[in-house]
Amino acid sequence: MAFEFAFSSECKSQQVWVWFPGWSFKAEVFTELAHNLPGQHYWYRWEDFENFDDAVQDICKALPENAILVGWSLGGALAEAAAHCQPVPAALITLATAPKFCRAPQWPYGMPQTRFNNFVSSYENTPQKTKVRFLALCAQGIDLPKGIIRYLAHQQIEPNSAMANQLRWLDQYDFTAMPKASCLCLHLFAEYDALVAPPHSHGQGRSELVFDTCHALFIQSPEVVLKHISSIYNQLTFKSANDPVIERF
């Protein structure tokens, strides 16, 4: 199963949330953030697919209707691709997700291809060492990274064969020419992200920069991220409350 029910908040909201973690992490990395949002929460569980598009197709088959999709890094790319499924979700929120991860003529802000290829090779040859290196990259750019690294380490998955394929997914998606999803969209970026450049206009919805943060921005500045996410929920709640009621005879 691509999705696993996690919990419902004490509030009786019927809103469904689906949480997509970053590469190598469990969805429980979102636990603290999700517990502050009303509704029913589902975790995305990594599936073993060779290609990004196959993983998206699998997600679309099981995606709950009218959900708010929240994804971090590679998880945000999965969420954004799934936001184009039919029926579309209620909203899409990505955290530190570029419209294309690797550098290309249409996206000159991405990671150089050689650097990415070297990282993939490093994971294949020394997965445990590379996994630890990745933790450091997630917290790079801030003065006190150790607390974030320790937290992330507890939520990181042990290396396995599927993770190598999932790592390659980062170079298999490209949203630079894709039309904006028809749902409400918000993209949050970190000012000092060592993996993803700060926001550039790419026509995929509203973008916001969260200042003084690293790639793991929702762990470093949960109050700021929660405020942004809550604004999307409130917009949906307001819209639902004000939708005209159609009487049927």
C-alpha positions as CSV (number, residue, x, y, z in Angstrom):
1,M,0.0,0.0,0.0
2,A,1.3,3.4,-0.9
3,F,-0.6,5.1,2.0
4,E,-1.0,4.2,5.6
5,F,-3.5,5.8,8.0
6,A,-1.5,7.5,10.8
7,F,-4.0,9.3,13.1
8,S,-7.0,11.6,13.3
9,S,-6.8,14.9,15.3
10,E,-9.1,15.5,18.2
11,C,-10.9,18.1,16.1
12,K,-13.8,16.6,14.1
13,S,-12.6,18.1,10.8
14,Q,-13.1,15.7,7.9
15,Q,-10.1,17.1,6.0
16,V,-7.7,14.5,4.7
17,W,-3.9,15.1,4.7
18,V,-1.4,13.0,2.8
19,W,2.3,13.4,3.8
20,F,5.2,12.6,1.5
21,P,8.6,12.5,3.1
22,G,12.0,13.3,1.6
23,W,14.3,10.7,0.2
24,S,15.5,8.1,2.7
25,F,13.1,9.3,5.5
26,K,9.9,7.8,7.0
27,A,6.8,9.9,6.9
28,E,6.9,10.1,10.7
29,V,9.4,12.9,10.2
30,F,6.2,15.1,9.9
31,T,4.6,13.9,13.1
32,E,5.0,17.1,15.1
33,L,3.8,19.3,12.3
34,A,0.8,17.0,11.4
35,H,-0.4,16.9,15.0
36,N,-1.1,20.6,14.8
37,L,-3.4,20.3,11.8
38,P,-7.0,19.2,12.0
39,G,-8.2,16.2,10.1
40,Q,-7.2,12.7,9.1
41,H,-3.6,12.1,8.3
42,Y,-2.0,9.5,6.0
43,W,1.7,8.6,5.6
44,Y,3.1,7.9,2.2
45,R,5.2,4.7,2.3
46,W,8.0,4.4,-0.2
47,E,7.4,1.8,-3.0
48,D,10.0,0.0,-5.0
49,F,9.6,1.3,-8.5
50,E,12.4,1.8,-11.0
51,N,10.9,5.0,-12.5
52,F,9.4,8.1,-11.0
53,D,6.4,8.0,-13.3
54,D,5.6,4.4,-12.2
55,A,5.6,5.5,-8.6
56,V,3.2,8.4,-9.4
57,Q,0.8,6.1,-11.2
58,D,0.7,3.9,-8.2
59,I,0.1,6.9,-5.9
60,C,-2.8,8.1,-8.1
61,K,-4.6,4.7,-7.8
62,A,-4.8,5.0,-4.0
63,L,-4.9,8.8,-3.4
64,P,-7.8,9.8,-1.1
65,E,-10.2,12.3,-2.6
66,N,-10.1,16.0,-1.7
67,A,-6.8,15.6,0.2
68,I,-4.3,18.2,1.0
69,L,-0.9,16.8,-0.2
70,V,2.2,17.9,1.7
71,G,5.6,16.8,0.4
72,W,9.2,17.5,1.3
73,S,12.0,17.5,-1.3
74,L,11.6,14.4,-3.4
75,G,8.3,13.7,-1.6
76,G,7.1,17.1,-2.8
77,A,7.9,16.1,-6.4
78,L,5.7,13.0,-6.0
79,A,2.9,15.2,-4.5
80,E,3.2,17.7,-7.3
81,A,3.0,15.0,-10.0
82,A,0.0,13.4,-8.2
83,A,-1.7,16.8,-8.0
84,H,-2.3,16.4,-11.7
85,C,-4.3,13.2,-11.2
86,Q,-8.0,13.1,-11.7
87,P,-9.8,13.9,-9.6
88,V,-7.4,16.6,-8.4
89,P,-6.7,17.0,-4.7
90,A,-7.9,19.9,-2.6
91,A,-4.5,21.5,-2.3
92,L,-0.8,21.0,-2.9
93,I,2.0,22.2,-0.5
94,T,5.6,21.4,-1.2
95,L,8.6,22.0,1.1
96,A,12.0,22.6,-0.5
97,T,11.0,21.0,-3.8
98,A,12.4,22.4,-7.1
99,P,10.5,22.1,-10.4
100,K,13.6,20.2,-11.6
101,F,16.3,18.9,-9.3
102,C,19.2,18.6,-11.7
103,R,20.6,21.4,-13.7
104,A,19.5,21.8,-17.3
105,P,19.1,24.5,-20.0
106,Q,15.5,25.1,-18.9
107,W,16.5,25.1,-15.2
108,P,20.0,26.4,-14.6
109,Y,19.5,26.6,-10.8
110,G,19.6,22.8,-10.2
111,M,22.4,20.5,-8.9
112,P,25.1,20.0,-11.5
113,Q,24.6,16.6,-13.2
114,T,28.1,15.4,-12.3
115,R,27.6,16.1,-8.7
116,F,24.3,14.3,-8.7
117,N,25.8,11.3,-10.5
118,N,28.7,11.1,-8.0
119,F,26.2,11.1,-5.1
120,V,24.3,8.2,-6.7
121,S,27.6,6.3,-7.1
122,S,28.6,7.1,-3.6
123,Y,25.3,5.7,-2.3
124,E,25.7,2.5,-4.3
125,N,29.2,1.9,-3.1
126,T,29.0,3.2,0.5
127,P,25.3,3.5,1.4
128,Q,25.7,4.0,5.2
129,K,28.3,6.6,4.8
130,T,26.4,8.4,2.1
131,K,23.2,8.4,4.2
132,V,25.1,10.1,7.1
133,R,26.4,12.7,4.6
134,F,22.9,13.3,3.4
135,L,21.8,14.2,6.9
136,A,24.5,16.8,7.1
137,L,23.4,18.3,3.7
138,C,19.8,18.6,5.0
139,A,21.0,20.7,7.9
140,Q,23.8,22.6,6.1
141,G,23.7,26.4,6.1
142,I,22.7,27.1,9.7
143,D,24.6,27.8,12.9
144,L,23.3,24.9,15.0
145,P,22.7,21.9,12.7
146,K,23.3,19.1,15.3
147,G,19.8,19.0,16.7
148,I,18.2,18.8,13.3
149,I,20.7,16.0,12.3
150,R,19.9,14.0,15.4
151,Y,16.1,14.3,14.8
152,L,16.4,13.3,11.2
153,A,18.7,10.4,12.0
154,H,15.9,8.8,14.1
155,Q,13.5,9.1,11.1
156,Q,15.9,7.8,8.4
157,I,15.3,4.4,6.8
158,E,18.1,1.9,6.8
159,P,19.7,1.5,3.3
160,N,18.0,-0.9,1.0
161,S,18.0,-1.7,-2.7
162,A,14.8,0.3,-3.4
163,M,16.4,3.5,-2.1
164,A,18.9,3.6,-5.0
165,N,16.1,3.7,-7.5
166,Q,14.3,6.3,-5.4
167,L,17.4,8.4,-5.4
168,R,17.5,8.4,-9.2
169,W,13.9,9.7,-9.3
170,L,15.3,13.1,-8.4
171,D,16.7,13.3,-12.0
172,Q,13.5,11.9,-13.6
173,Y,11.0,14.6,-13.0
174,D,10.6,18.0,-14.7
175,F,7.8,20.5,-13.9
176,T,9.4,23.5,-15.6
177,A,7.0,23.2,-18.6
178,M,4.1,21.6,-16.8
179,P,0.9,23.7,-16.3
180,K,0.1,24.6,-12.8
181,A,-2.1,22.0,-11.0
182,S,-5.8,23.2,-10.9
183,C,-5.9,22.9,-7.1
184,L,-4.7,25.5,-4.5
185,C,-0.8,25.4,-4.6
186,L,1.9,26.7,-2.2
187,H,5.6,26.1,-2.5
188,L,7.9,26.9,0.5
189,F,11.7,27.2,0.1
190,A,14.6,27.5,2.5
191,E,16.9,30.5,2.3
192,Y,20.1,28.5,3.0
193,D,19.2,25.2,1.4
194,A,22.3,23.3,0.3
195,L,20.3,21.0,-2.0
196,V,17.6,23.2,-3.6
197,A,18.0,26.7,-4.8
198,P,15.6,29.4,-3.4
199,P,12.4,30.1,-5.4
200,H,12.4,31.2,-8.9
201,S,9.2,31.9,-10.9
202,H,8.2,28.7,-12.7
203,G,4.4,29.1,-13.0
204,Q,3.6,26.3,-10.6
205,G,1.7,28.3,-7.9
206,R,2.6,30.7,-5.1
207,S,6.2,30.5,-3.8
208,E,7.4,31.7,-0.4
209,L,10.9,31.9,1.0
210,V,11.4,30.9,4.7
211,F,14.3,33.0,5.9
212,D,17.3,31.6,7.9
213,T,16.4,28.0,7.2
214,C,18.1,24.9,5.9
215,H,16.7,22.1,3.7
216,A,14.8,20.6,6.7
217,L,12.9,23.9,7.1
218,F,9.8,22.4,8.7
219,I,12.0,21.0,11.5
220,Q,14.0,24.1,12.0
221,S,11.1,26.6,11.8
222,P,7.9,24.6,12.5
223,E,5.9,27.6,13.6
224,V,6.5,29.5,10.3
225,V,5.8,26.5,8.2
226,L,2.7,25.6,10.2
227,K,1.4,29.2,9.7
228,H,1.8,28.9,5.9
229,I,0.1,25.4,5.8
230,S,-2.7,26.6,8.1
231,S,-3.4,29.5,5.7
232,I,-4.1,26.9,3.0
233,Y,-6.4,24.9,5.2
234,N,-8.2,28.0,6.3
235,Q,-8.7,29.1,2.6
236,L,-10.3,25.7,1.9
237,T,-12.4,25.8,5.0
238,F,-13.7,29.3,4.1
239,K,-14.4,28.2,0.5
240,S,-16.3,25.2,1.7
241,A,-18.4,27.2,4.1
242,N,-19.3,29.8,1.4
243,D,-20.0,27.4,-1.5
244,P,-23.6,27.9,-2.6
245,V,-26.0,25.1,-1.6
246,I,-27.8,23.8,-4.7
247,E,-31.3,22.6,-3.9
248,R,-32.5,19.6,-5.9
249,F,-36.2,18.9,-6.5
